[in-house]
Amino acid sequence: SFSCWIGTLGFVAYYFKLFSLVTVLANLLIVPLAALITLSGFSLIAGEFLLPWLSPLFAKTIEFLSLLLVAISLWLSKIPFAVFTF
């Protein structure tokens, strides 16, 4: 995560005219959560064929995890001096 941030820092600064200080922290929280959402989505697809009555549970889990991901993103974006624009 840190290496990717350093590697793309120049491109992001040049093209988007911003510099984010919370990127590494955000990636530590959001990337595992996004992977869990993806795995839950595959489980939903497989579960639909094998145990269709269990699909609403998978769907509610995905909905909760997605809302959690958005909430974390919003929370991180409100940290003072999280992003500098120029």
Secondary structure, DSSP 8 states (H G I E B T S, - for coil): -HHHHHHHHHHHHHHH-EEESSHHHHHHHHHHHHHHHHHHHHHHHHHHHH-GGGHHHHHHHHHHHHHHHHHHHHHHHTSTTSEEE-
